[in-house]
Amino acid sequence: MSDDSLFQAYFDCNCLGTYSTASGTGVASLGTLKHLVVHPTDKRVECGGSVKVTAEMDSSHPAGIIGQKISVHIYH
């Protein structure tokens, strides 16, 4: 099925992932990065997820204005 009003793009997730430490696993995020202490023996584990971006025509505006609906889905 071909739909010229729909575009999808897939990307590898580029999140900070998790760190495997001697005391367990720590999650790194932008909000907690300044509090995260990473030791030389810690190993970064990438999440292996993906990001899907979808753009499609959208005519749902009450005034009839045609636009686009952009959706971003993150899978970890």
mmCIF file of the N, C-alpha and C atoms, coordinates in Angstrom:
data_MODEL
# 
_entry.id   MODEL 
# 
loop_
_atom_site.group_PDB 
_atom_site.id 
_atom_site.type_symbol 
_atom_site.label_atom_id 
_atom_site.label_alt_id 
_atom_site.label_comp_id 
_atom_site.label_asym_id 
_atom_site.label_entity_id 
_atom_site.label_seq_id 
_atom_site.pdbx_PDB_ins_code 
_atom_site.Cartn_x 
_atom_site.Cartn_y 
_atom_site.Cartn_z 
_atom_site.occupancy 
_atom_site.B_iso_or_equiv 
_atom_site.pdbx_formal_charge 
_atom_site.auth_seq_id 
_atom_site.auth_comp_id 
_atom_site.auth_asym_id 
_atom_site.auth_atom_id 
_atom_site.pdbx_PDB_model_num 
ATOM 1   N N  . MET A 1 1  ? 0.833   -1.174 0.000  1.00 0.00 ? 1  MET A N  1 
ATOM 2   C CA . MET A 1 1  ? 0.000   0.000  0.000  1.00 0.00 ? 1  MET A CA 1 
ATOM 3   C C  . MET A 1 1  ? 0.880   1.241  0.000  1.00 0.00 ? 1  MET A C  1 
ATOM 4   N N  . SER A 1 2  ? 0.690   2.116  -0.944 1.00 0.00 ? 2  SER A N  1 
ATOM 5   C CA . SER A 1 2  ? 1.484   3.335  -1.054 1.00 0.00 ? 2  SER A CA 1 
ATOM 6   C C  . SER A 1 2  ? 0.636   4.531  -0.640 1.00 0.00 ? 2  SER A C  1 
ATOM 7   N N  . ASP A 1 3  ? 1.182   5.361  0.243  1.00 0.00 ? 3  ASP A N  1 
ATOM 8   C CA . ASP A 1 3  ? 0.465   6.535  0.714  1.00 0.00 ? 3  ASP A CA 1 
ATOM 9   C C  . ASP A 1 3  ? 1.436   7.709  0.669  1.00 0.00 ? 3  ASP A C  1 
ATOM 10  N N  . ASP A 1 4  ? 1.230   8.619  -0.288 1.00 0.00 ? 4  ASP A N  1 
ATOM 11  C CA . ASP A 1 4  ? 2.128   9.757  -0.449 1.00 0.00 ? 4  ASP A CA 1 
ATOM 12  C C  . ASP A 1 4  ? 1.994   10.780 0.663  1.00 0.00 ? 4  ASP A C  1 
ATOM 13  N N  . SER A 1 5  ? 0.971   10.666 1.515  1.00 0.00 ? 5  SER A N  1 
ATOM 14  C CA . SER A 1 5  ? 0.784   11.634 2.594  1.00 0.00 ? 5  SER A CA 1 
ATOM 15  C C  . SER A 1 5  ? 1.402   11.164 3.908  1.00 0.00 ? 5  SER A C  1 
ATOM 16  N N  . LEU A 1 6  ? 2.120   10.041 3.886  1.00 0.00 ? 6  LEU A N  1 
ATOM 17  C CA . LEU A 1 6  ? 2.717   9.472  5.086  1.00 0.00 ? 6  LEU A CA 1 
ATOM 18  C C  . LEU A 1 6  ? 4.204   9.249  4.861  1.00 0.00 ? 6  LEU A C  1 
ATOM 19  N N  . PHE A 1 7  ? 5.026   9.711  5.824  1.00 0.00 ? 7  PHE A N  1 
ATOM 20  C CA . PHE A 1 7  ? 6.471   9.501  5.758  1.00 0.00 ? 7  PHE A CA 1 
ATOM 21  C C  . PHE A 1 7  ? 6.927   8.975  7.104  1.00 0.00 ? 7  PHE A C  1 
ATOM 22  N N  . GLN A 1 8  ? 7.741   7.923  7.104  1.00 0.00 ? 8  GLN A N  1 
ATOM 23  C CA . GLN A 1 8  ? 8.288   7.375  8.339  1.00 0.00 ? 8  GLN A CA 1 
ATOM 24  C C  . GLN A 1 8  ? 9.800   7.244  8.223  1.00 0.00 ? 8  GLN A C  1 
ATOM 25  N N  . ALA A 1 9  ? 10.483  7.553  9.319  1.00 0.00 ? 9  ALA A N  1 
ATOM 26  C CA . ALA A 1 9  ? 11.933  7.394  9.387  1.00 0.00 ? 9  ALA A CA 1 
ATOM 27  C C  . ALA A 1 9  ? 12.278  6.694  10.699 1.00 0.00 ? 9  ALA A C  1 
ATOM 28  N N  . TYR A 1 10 ? 13.244  5.809  10.654 1.00 0.00 ? 10 TYR A N  1 
ATOM 29  C CA . TYR A 1 10 ? 13.676  5.056  11.826 1.00 0.00 ? 10 TYR A CA 1 
ATOM 30  C C  . TYR A 1 10 ? 15.136  5.390  12.121 1.00 0.00 ? 10 TYR A C  1 
ATOM 31  N N  . PHE A 1 11 ? 15.442  5.525  13.413 1.00 0.00 ? 11 PHE A N  1 
ATOM 32  C CA . PHE A 1 11 ? 16.799  5.836  13.854 1.00 0.00 ? 11 PHE A CA 1 
ATOM 33  C C  . PHE A 1 11 ? 17.146  4.951  15.044 1.00 0.00 ? 11 PHE A C  1 
ATOM 34  N N  . ASP A 1 12 ? 18.427  4.683  15.221 1.00 0.00 ? 12 ASP A N  1 
ATOM 35  C CA . ASP A 1 12 ? 18.880  3.989  16.422 1.00 0.00 ? 12 ASP A CA 1 
ATOM 36  C C  . ASP A 1 12 ? 18.759  4.939  17.602 1.00 0.00 ? 12 ASP A C  1 
ATOM 37  N N  . CYS A 1 13 ? 18.346  4.412  18.754 1.00 0.00 ? 13 CYS A N  1 
ATOM 38  C CA . CYS A 1 13 ? 18.240  5.240  19.956 1.00 0.00 ? 13 CYS A CA 1 
ATOM 39  C C  . CYS A 1 13 ? 19.638  5.676  20.369 1.00 0.00 ? 13 CYS A C  1 
ATOM 40  N N  . ASN A 1 14 ? 19.760  6.927  20.723 1.00 0.00 ? 14 ASN A N  1 
ATOM 41  C CA . ASN A 1 14 ? 21.053  7.490  21.105 1.00 0.00 ? 14 ASN A CA 1 
ATOM 42  C C  . ASN A 1 14 ? 21.014  7.963  22.560 1.00 0.00 ? 14 ASN A C  1 
ATOM 43  N N  . CYS A 1 15 ? 20.229  7.249  23.387 1.00 0.00 ? 15 CYS A N  1 
ATOM 44  C CA . CYS A 1 15 ? 20.104  7.656  24.781 1.00 0.00 ? 15 CYS A CA 1 
ATOM 45  C C  . CYS A 1 15 ? 21.394  7.335  25.531 1.00 0.00 ? 15 CYS A C  1 
ATOM 46  N N  . LEU A 1 16 ? 21.452  7.768  26.754 1.00 0.00 ? 16 LEU A N  1 
ATOM 47  C CA . LEU A 1 16 ? 22.647  7.545  27.555 1.00 0.00 ? 16 LEU A CA 1 
ATOM 48  C C  . LEU A 1 16 ? 22.748  6.116  28.061 1.00 0.00 ? 16 LEU A C  1 
ATOM 49  N N  . GLY A 1 17 ? 21.688  5.342  27.952 1.00 0.00 ? 17 GLY A N  1 
ATOM 50  C CA . GLY A 1 17 ? 21.726  3.932  28.316 1.00 0.00 ? 17 GLY A CA 1 
ATOM 51  C C  . GLY A 1 17 ? 21.841  3.711  29.802 1.00 0.00 ? 17 GLY A C  1 
ATOM 52  N N  . THR A 1 18 ? 22.356  2.550  30.169 1.00 0.00 ? 18 THR A N  1 
ATOM 53  C CA . THR A 1 18 ? 22.556  2.213  31.570 1.00 0.00 ? 18 THR A CA 1 
ATOM 54  C C  . THR A 1 18 ? 24.019  1.876  31.792 1.00 0.00 ? 18 THR A C  1 
ATOM 55  N N  . TYR A 1 19 ? 24.406  1.887  33.042 1.00 0.00 ? 19 TYR A N  1 
ATOM 56  C CA . TYR A 1 19 ? 25.769  1.526  33.404 1.00 0.00 ? 19 TYR A CA 1 
ATOM 57  C C  . TYR A 1 19 ? 25.721  0.330  34.335 1.00 0.00 ? 19 TYR A C  1 
ATOM 58  N N  . SER A 1 20 ? 26.525  -0.672 34.025 1.00 0.00 ? 20 SER A N  1 
ATOM 59  C CA . SER A 1 20 ? 26.645  -1.835 34.871 1.00 0.00 ? 20 SER A CA 1 
ATOM 60  C C  . SER A 1 20 ? 27.764  -1.563 35.863 1.00 0.00 ? 20 SER A C  1 
ATOM 61  N N  . THR A 1 21 ? 27.423  -1.537 37.155 1.00 0.00 ? 21 THR A N  1 
ATOM 62  C CA . THR A 1 21 ? 28.393  -1.216 38.193 1.00 0.00 ? 21 THR A CA 1 
ATOM 63  C C  . THR A 1 21 ? 28.527  -2.382 39.152 1.00 0.00 ? 21 THR A C  1 
ATOM 64  N N  . ALA A 1 22 ? 29.515  -2.295 40.019 1.00 0.00 ? 22 ALA A N  1 
ATOM 65  C CA . ALA A 1 22 ? 29.718  -3.340 41.017 1.00 0.00 ? 22 ALA A CA 1 
ATOM 66  C C  . ALA A 1 22 ? 28.536  -3.422 41.974 1.00 0.00 ? 22 ALA A C  1 
ATOM 67  N N  . SER A 1 23 ? 27.856  -2.295 42.198 1.00 0.00 ? 23 SER A N  1 
ATOM 68  C CA . SER A 1 23 ? 26.740  -2.268 43.145 1.00 0.00 ? 23 SER A CA 1 
ATOM 69  C C  . SER A 1 23 ? 25.385  -2.441 42.462 1.00 0.00 ? 23 SER A C  1 
ATOM 70  N N  . GLY A 1 24 ? 25.357  -2.698 41.179 1.00 0.00 ? 24 GLY A N  1 
ATOM 71  C CA . GLY A 1 24 ? 24.094  -2.869 40.472 1.00 0.00 ? 24 GLY A CA 1 
ATOM 72  C C  . GLY A 1 24 ? 24.099  -2.118 39.156 1.00 0.00 ? 24 GLY A C  1 
ATOM 73  N N  . THR A 1 25 ? 22.924  -1.718 38.701 1.00 0.00 ? 25 THR A N  1 
ATOM 74  C CA . THR A 1 25 ? 22.789  -1.013 37.433 1.00 0.00 ? 25 THR A CA 1 
ATOM 75  C C  . THR A 1 25 ? 22.255  0.378  37.706 1.00 0.00 ? 25 THR A C  1 
ATOM 76  N N  . GLY A 1 26 ? 22.897  1.385  37.109 1.00 0.00 ? 26 GLY A N  1 
ATOM 77  C CA . GLY A 1 26 ? 22.431  2.760  37.248 1.00 0.00 ? 26 GLY A CA 1 
ATOM 78  C C  . GLY A 1 26 ? 21.933  3.275  35.920 1.00 0.00 ? 26 GLY A C  1 
ATOM 79  N N  . VAL A 1 27 ? 20.858  4.011  35.943 1.00 0.00 ? 27 VAL A N  1 
ATOM 80  C CA . VAL A 1 27 ? 20.300  4.577  34.722 1.00 0.00 ? 27 VAL A CA 1 
ATOM 81  C C  . VAL A 1 27 ? 20.792  6.005  34.584 1.00 0.00 ? 27 VAL A C  1 
ATOM 82  N N  . ALA A 1 28 ? 21.296  6.350  33.406 1.00 0.00 ? 28 ALA A N  1 
ATOM 83  C CA . ALA A 1 28 ? 21.764  7.702  33.134 1.00 0.00 ? 28 ALA A CA 1 
ATOM 84  C C  . ALA A 1 28 ? 20.726  8.434  32.313 1.00 0.00 ? 28 ALA A C  1 
ATOM 85  N N  . SER A 1 29 ? 20.358  9.618  32.740 1.00 0.00 ? 29 SER A N  1 
ATOM 86  C CA . SER A 1 29 ? 19.454  10.447 31.966 1.00 0.00 ? 29 SER A CA 1 
ATOM 87  C C  . SER A 1 29 ? 19.942  11.877 32.058 1.00 0.00 ? 29 SER A C  1 
ATOM 88  N N  . LEU A 1 30 ? 19.438  12.741 31.182 1.00 0.00 ? 30 LEU A N  1 
ATOM 89  C CA . LEU A 1 30 ? 19.890  14.127 31.193 1.00 0.00 ? 30 LEU A CA 1 
ATOM 90  C C  . LEU A 1 30 ? 19.626  14.795 32.537 1.00 0.00 ? 30 LEU A C  1 
ATOM 91  N N  . GLY A 1 31 ? 18.527  14.450 33.200 1.00 0.00 ? 31 GLY A N  1 
ATOM 92  C CA . GLY A 1 31 ? 18.195  15.070 34.477 1.00 0.00 ? 31 GLY A CA 1 
ATOM 93  C C  . GLY A 1 31 ? 19.080  14.621 35.616 1.00 0.00 ? 31 GLY A C  1 
ATOM 94  N N  . THR A 1 32 ? 19.644  13.411 35.527 1.00 0.00 ? 32 THR A N  1 
ATOM 95  C CA . THR A 1 32 ? 20.455  12.888 36.625 1.00 0.00 ? 32 THR A CA 1 
ATOM 96  C C  . THR A 1 32 ? 21.923  12.774 36.265 1.00 0.00 ? 32 THR A C  1 
ATOM 97  N N  . LEU A 1 33 ? 22.294  13.176 35.074 1.00 0.00 ? 33 LEU A N  1 
ATOM 98  C CA . LEU A 1 33 ? 23.670  12.985 34.626 1.00 0.00 ? 33 LEU A CA 1 
ATOM 99  C C  . LEU A 1 33 ? 24.676  13.661 35.540 1.00 0.00 ? 33 LEU A C  1 
ATOM 100 N N  . LYS A 1 34 ? 24.366  14.846 36.057 1.00 0.00 ? 34 LYS A N  1 
ATOM 101 C CA . LYS A 1 34 ? 25.320  15.552 36.904 1.00 0.00 ? 34 LYS A CA 1 
ATOM 102 C C  . LYS A 1 34 ? 25.521  14.843 38.237 1.00 0.00 ? 34 LYS A C  1 
ATOM 103 N N  . HIS A 1 35 ? 24.589  13.943 38.617 1.00 0.00 ? 35 HIS A N  1 
ATOM 104 C CA . HIS A 1 35 ? 24.702  13.216 39.868 1.00 0.00 ? 35 HIS A CA 1 
ATOM 105 C C  . HIS A 1 35 ? 25.249  11.808 39.669 1.00 0.00 ? 35 HIS A C  1 
ATOM 106 N N  . LEU A 1 36 ? 25.464  11.410 38.425 1.00 0.00 ? 36 LEU A N  1 
ATOM 107 C CA . LEU A 1 36 ? 25.915  10.060 38.128 1.00 0.00 ? 36 LEU A CA 1 
ATOM 108 C C  . LEU A 1 36 ? 27.434  9.991  38.237 1.00 0.00 ? 36 LEU A C  1 
ATOM 109 N N  . VAL A 1 37 ? 27.916  9.067  39.030 1.00 0.00 ? 37 VAL A N  1 
ATOM 110 C CA . VAL A 1 37 ? 29.361  8.874  39.158 1.00 0.00 ? 37 VAL A CA 1 
ATOM 111 C C  . VAL A 1 37 ? 29.706  7.592  38.417 1.00 0.00 ? 37 VAL A C  1 
ATOM 112 N N  . VAL A 1 38 ? 30.555  7.705  37.417 1.00 0.00 ? 38 VAL A N  1 
ATOM 113 C CA . VAL A 1 38 ? 30.961  6.549  36.627 1.00 0.00 ? 38 VAL A CA 1 
ATOM 114 C C  . VAL A 1 38 ? 32.418  6.258  36.940 1.00 0.00 ? 38 VAL A C  1 
ATOM 115 N N  . HIS A 1 39 ? 32.676  5.038  37.354 1.00 0.00 ? 39 HIS A N  1 
ATOM 116 C CA . HIS A 1 39 ? 34.030  4.620  37.688 1.00 0.00 ? 39 HIS A CA 1 
ATOM 117 C C  . HIS A 1 39 ? 34.657  3.916  36.487 1.00 0.00 ? 39 HIS A C  1 
ATOM 118 N N  . PRO A 1 40 ? 35.988  3.874  36.428 1.00 0.00 ? 40 PRO A N  1 
ATOM 119 C CA . PRO A 1 40 ? 36.650  3.223  35.277 1.00 0.00 ? 40 PRO A CA 1 
ATOM 120 C C  . PRO A 1 40 ? 36.244  1.769  35.067 1.00 0.00 ? 40 PRO A C  1 
ATOM 121 N N  . THR A 1 41 ? 35.788  1.083  36.124 1.00 0.00 ? 41 THR A N  1 
ATOM 122 C CA . THR A 1 41 ? 35.406  -0.322 35.982 1.00 0.00 ? 41 THR A CA 1 
ATOM 123 C C  . THR A 1 41 ? 33.964  -0.487 35.512 1.00 0.00 ? 41 THR A C  1 
ATOM 124 N N  . ASP A 1 42 ? 33.186  0.599  35.496 1.00 0.00 ? 42 ASP A N  1 
ATOM 125 C CA . ASP A 1 42 ? 31.792  0.535  35.044 1.00 0.00 ? 42 ASP A CA 1 
ATOM 126 C C  . ASP A 1 42 ? 31.742  0.390  33.531 1.00 0.00 ? 42 ASP A C  1 
ATOM 127 N N  . LYS A 1 43 ? 30.758  -0.342 33.043 1.00 0.00 ? 43 LYS A N  1 
ATOM 128 C CA . LYS A 1 43 ? 30.610  -0.544 31.607 1.00 0.00 ? 43 LYS A CA 1 
ATOM 129 C C  . LYS A 1 43 ? 29.265  -0.007 31.150 1.00 0.00 ? 43 LYS A C  1 
ATOM 130 N N  . ARG A 1 44 ? 29.275  0.767  30.069 1.00 0.00 ? 44 ARG A N  1 
ATOM 131 C CA . ARG A 1 44 ? 28.043  1.325  29.518 1.00 0.00 ? 44 ARG A CA 1 
ATOM 132 C C  . ARG A 1 44 ? 27.336  0.253  28.702 1.00 0.00 ? 44 ARG A C  1 
ATOM 133 N N  . VAL A 1 45 ? 26.035  0.126  28.903 1.00 0.00 ? 45 VAL A N  1 
ATOM 134 C CA . VAL A 1 45 ? 25.216  -0.830 28.170 1.00 0.00 ? 45 VAL A CA 1 
ATOM 135 C C  . VAL A 1 45 ? 24.199  -0.027 27.361 1.00 0.00 ? 45 VAL A C  1 
ATOM 136 N N  . GLU A 1 46 ? 24.317  -0.077 26.042 1.00 0.00 ? 46 GLU A N  1 
ATOM 137 C CA . GLU A 1 46 ? 23.369  0.659  25.199 1.00 0.00 ? 46 GLU A CA 1 
ATOM 138 C C  . GLU A 1 46 ? 22.015  -0.017 25.251 1.00 0.00 ? 46 GLU A C  1 
ATOM 139 N N  . CYS A 1 47 ? 20.968  0.790  25.124 1.00 0.00 ? 47 CYS A N  1 
ATOM 140 C CA . CYS A 1 47 ? 19.610  0.245  25.267 1.00 0.00 ? 47 CYS A CA 1 
ATOM 141 C C  . CYS A 1 47 ? 19.199  -0.594 24.054 1.00 0.00 ? 47 CYS A C  1 
ATOM 142 N N  . GLY A 1 48 ? 19.783  -0.351 22.888 1.00 0.00 ? 48 GLY A N  1 
ATOM 143 C CA . GLY A 1 48 ? 19.416  -1.115 21.694 1.00 0.00 ? 48 GLY A CA 1 
ATOM 144 C C  . GLY A 1 48 ? 18.068  -0.724 21.117 1.00 0.00 ? 48 GLY A C  1 
ATOM 145 N N  . GLY A 1 49 ? 17.521  0.382  21.579 1.00 0.00 ? 49 GLY A N  1 
ATOM 146 C CA . GLY A 1 49 ? 16.201  0.816  21.136 1.00 0.00 ? 49 GLY A CA 1 
ATOM 147 C C  . GLY A 1 49 ? 16.232  1.555  19.814 1.00 0.00 ? 49 GLY A C  1 
ATOM 148 N N  . SER A 1 50 ? 15.063  2.058  19.444 1.00 0.00 ? 50 SER A N  1 
ATOM 149 C CA . SER A 1 50 ? 14.957  2.801  18.196 1.00 0.00 ? 50 SER A CA 1 
ATOM 150 C C  . SER A 1 50 ? 13.989  3.971  18.366 1.00 0.00 ? 50 SER A C  1 
ATOM 151 N N  . VAL A 1 51 ? 14.064  4.897  17.434 1.00 0.00 ? 51 VAL A N  1 
ATOM 152 C CA . VAL A 1 51 ? 13.183  6.058  17.406 1.00 0.00 ? 51 VAL A CA 1 
ATOM 153 C C  . VAL A 1 51 ? 12.482  6.061  16.052 1.00 0.00 ? 51 VAL A C  1 
ATOM 154 N N  . LYS A 1 52 ? 11.151  6.160  16.078 1.00 0.00 ? 52 LYS A N  1 
ATOM 155 C CA . LYS A 1 52 ? 10.375  6.212  14.835 1.00 0.00 ? 52 LYS A CA 1 
ATOM 156 C C  . LYS A 1 52 ? 9.718   7.588  14.746 1.00 0.00 ? 52 LYS A C  1 
ATOM 157 N N  . VAL A 1 53 ? 9.971   8.291  13.652 1.00 0.00 ? 53 VAL A N  1 
ATOM 158 C CA . VAL A 1 53 ? 9.361   9.595  13.406 1.00 0.00 ? 53 VAL A CA 1 
ATOM 159 C C  . VAL A 1 53 ? 8.396   9.438  12.233 1.00 0.00 ? 53 VAL A C  1 
ATOM 160 N N  . THR A 1 54 ? 7.144   9.853  12.458 1.00 0.00 ? 54 THR A N  1 
ATOM 161 C CA . THR A 1 54 ? 6.119   9.750  11.427 1.00 0.00 ? 54 THR A CA 1 
ATOM 162 C C  . THR A 1 54 ? 5.548   11.133 11.149 1.00 0.00 ? 54 THR A C  1 
ATOM 163 N N  . ALA A 1 55 ? 5.462   11.500 9.882  1.00 0.00 ? 55 ALA A N  1 
ATOM 164 C CA . ALA A 1 55 ? 4.814   12.751 9.460  1.00 0.00 ? 55 ALA A CA 1 
ATOM 165 C C  . ALA A 1 55 ? 3.713   12.379 8.481  1.00 0.00 ? 55 ALA A C  1 
ATOM 166 N N  . GLU A 1 56 ? 2.520   12.927 8.717  1.00 0.00 ? 56 GLU A N  1 
ATOM 167 C CA . GLU A 1 56 ? 1.395   12.632 7.828  1.00 0.00 ? 56 GLU A CA 1 
ATOM 168 C C  . GLU A 1 56 ? 0.511   13.864 7.685  1.00 0.00 ? 56 GLU A C  1 
ATOM 169 N N  . MET A 1 57 ? -0.189  13.920 6.587  1.00 0.00 ? 57 MET A N  1 
ATOM 170 C CA . MET A 1 57 ? -1.111  15.027 6.342  1.00 0.00 ? 57 MET A CA 1 
ATOM 171 C C  . MET A 1 57 ? -2.207  15.015 7.403  1.00 0.00 ? 57 MET A C  1 
ATOM 172 N N  . ASP A 1 58 ? -2.617  16.217 7.822  1.00 0.00 ? 58 ASP A N  1 
ATOM 173 C CA . ASP A 1 58 ? -3.644  16.333 8.845  1.00 0.00 ? 58 ASP A CA 1 
ATOM 174 C C  . ASP A 1 58 ? -4.626  17.432 8.446  1.00 0.00 ? 58 ASP A C  1 
ATOM 175 N N  . SER A 1 59 ? -5.872  17.052 8.274  1.00 0.00 ? 59 SER A N  1 
ATOM 176 C CA . SER A 1 59 ? -6.897  18.030 7.911  1.00 0.00 ? 59 SER A CA 1 
ATOM 177 C C  . SER A 1 59 ? -7.959  18.130 9.006  1.00 0.00 ? 59 SER A C  1 
ATOM 178 N N  . SER A 1 60 ? -7.568  17.878 10.258 1.00 0.00 ? 60 SER A N  1 
ATOM 179 C CA . SER A 1 60 ? -8.530  17.854 11.358 1.00 0.00 ? 60 SER A CA 1 
ATOM 180 C C  . SER A 1 60 ? -8.777  19.227 11.985 1.00 0.00 ? 60 SER A C  1 
ATOM 181 N N  . HIS A 1 61 ? -8.099  20.271 11.514 1.00 0.00 ? 61 HIS A N  1 
ATOM 182 C CA . HIS A 1 61 ? -8.295  21.610 12.076 1.00 0.00 ? 61 HIS A CA 1 
ATOM 183 C C  . HIS A 1 61 ? -9.728  22.074 11.824 1.00 0.00 ? 61 HIS A C  1 
ATOM 184 N N  . PRO A 1 62 ? -10.397 22.639 12.852 1.00 0.00 ? 62 PRO A N  1 
ATOM 185 C CA . PRO A 1 62 ? -11.798 23.053 12.681 1.00 0.00 ? 62 PRO A CA 1 
ATOM 186 C C  . PRO A 1 62 ? -12.014 24.096 11.581 1.00 0.00 ? 62 PRO A C  1 
ATOM 187 N N  . ALA A 1 63 ? -10.995 24.894 11.295 1.00 0.00 ? 63 ALA A N  1 
ATOM 188 C CA . ALA A 1 63 ? -11.134 25.920 10.254 1.00 0.00 ? 63 ALA A CA 1 
ATOM 189 C C  . ALA A 1 63 ? -10.741 25.385 8.880  1.00 0.00 ? 63 ALA A C  1 
ATOM 190 N N  . GLY A 1 64 ? -10.437 24.095 8.789  1.00 0.00 ? 64 GLY A N  1 
ATOM 191 C CA . GLY A 1 64 ? -10.097 23.503 7.504  1.00 0.00 ? 64 GLY A CA 1 
ATOM 192 C C  . GLY A 1 64 ? -8.658  23.729 7.067  1.00 0.00 ? 64 GLY A C  1 
ATOM 193 N N  . ILE A 1 65 ? -7.815  24.219 7.955  1.00 0.00 ? 65 ILE A N  1 
ATOM 194 C CA . ILE A 1 65 ? -6.404  24.445 7.627  1.00 0.00 ? 65 ILE A CA 1 
ATOM 195 C C  . ILE A 1 65 ? -5.708  23.094 7.517  1.00 0.00 ? 65 ILE A C  1 
ATOM 196 N N  . ILE A 1 66 ? -5.031  22.874 6.417  1.00 0.00 ? 66 ILE A N  1 
ATOM 197 C CA . ILE A 1 66 ? -4.318  21.616 6.196  1.00 0.00 ? 66 ILE A CA 1 
ATOM 198 C C  . ILE A 1 66 ? -2.911  21.754 6.769  1.00 0.00 ? 66 ILE A C  1 
ATOM 199 N N  . GLY A 1 67 ? -2.511  20.756 7.503  1.00 0.00 ? 67 GLY A N  1 
ATOM 200 C CA . GLY A 1 67 ? -1.179  20.768 8.102  1.00 0.00 ? 67 GLY A CA 1 
ATOM 201 C C  . GLY A 1 67 ? -0.609  19.370 8.147  1.00 0.00 ? 67 GLY A C  1 
ATOM 202 N N  . GLN A 1 68 ? 0.334   19.162 9.066  1.00 0.00 ? 68 GLN A N  1 
ATOM 203 C CA . GLN A 1 68 ? 0.943   17.856 9.243  1.00 0.00 ? 68 GLN A CA 1 
ATOM 204 C C  . GLN A 1 68 ? 0.863   17.440 10.699 1.00 0.00 ? 68 GLN A C  1 
ATOM 205 N N  . LYS A 1 69 ? 0.732   16.158 10.909 1.00 0.00 ? 69 LYS A N  1 
ATOM 206 C CA . LYS A 1 69 ? 0.793   15.580 12.247 1.00 0.00 ? 69 LYS A CA 1 
ATOM 207 C C  . LYS A 1 69 ? 2.135   14.871 12.351 1.00 0.00 ? 69 LYS A C  1 
ATOM 208 N N  . ILE A 1 70 ? 2.928   15.259 13.339 1.00 0.00 ? 70 ILE A N  1 
ATOM 209 C CA . ILE A 1 70 ? 4.248   14.671 13.555 1.00 0.00 ? 70 ILE A CA 1 
ATOM 210 C C  . ILE A 1 70 ? 4.176   13.819 14.825 1.00 0.00 ? 70 ILE A C  1 
ATOM 211 N N  . SER A 1 71 ? 4.574   12.565 14.734 1.00 0.00 ? 71 SER A N  1 
ATOM 212 C CA . SER A 1 71 ? 4.603   11.664 15.890 1.00 0.00 ? 71 SER A CA 1 
ATOM 213 C C  . SER A 1 71 ? 6.020   11.143 16.073 1.00 0.00 ? 71 SER A C  1 
ATOM 214 N N  . VAL A 1 72 ? 6.470   11.095 17.309 1.00 0.00 ? 72 VAL A N  1 
ATOM 215 C CA . VAL A 1 72 ? 7.778   10.534 17.641 1.00 0.00 ? 72 VAL A CA 1 
ATOM 216 C C  . VAL A 1 72 ? 7.552   9.429  18.662 1.00 0.00 ? 72 VAL A C  1 
ATOM 217 N N  . HIS A 1 73 ? 7.977   8.230  18.325 1.00 0.00 ? 73 HIS A N  1 
ATOM 218 C CA . HIS A 1 73 ? 7.849   7.077  19.219 1.00 0.00 ? 73 HIS A CA 1 
ATOM 219 C C  . HIS A 1 73 ? 9.247   6.591  19.558 1.00 0.00 ? 73 HIS A C  1 
ATOM 220 N N  . ILE A 1 74 ? 9.507   6.415  20.856 1.00 0.00 ? 74 ILE A N  1 
ATOM 221 C CA . ILE A 1 74 ? 10.807  5.942  21.326 1.00 0.00 ? 74 ILE A CA 1 
ATOM 222 C C  . ILE A 1 74 ? 10.611  4.565  21.938 1.00 0.00 ? 74 ILE A C  1 
ATOM 223 N N  . TYR A 1 75 ? 11.354  3.610  21.453 1.00 0.00 ? 75 TYR A N  1 
ATOM 224 C CA . TYR A 1 75 ? 11.278  2.232  21.927 1.00 0.00 ? 75 TYR A CA 1 
ATOM 225 C C  . TYR A 1 75 ? 12.603  1.875  22.588 1.00 0.00 ? 75 TYR A C  1 
ATOM 226 N N  . HIS A 1 76 ? 12.566  1.569  23.879 1.00 0.00 ? 76 HIS A N  1 
ATOM 227 C CA . HIS A 1 76 ? 13.779  1.145  24.609 1.00 0.00 ? 76 HIS A CA 1 
ATOM 228 C C  . HIS A 1 76 ? 13.712  -0.321 24.885 1.00 0.00 ? 76 HIS A C  1 
# 
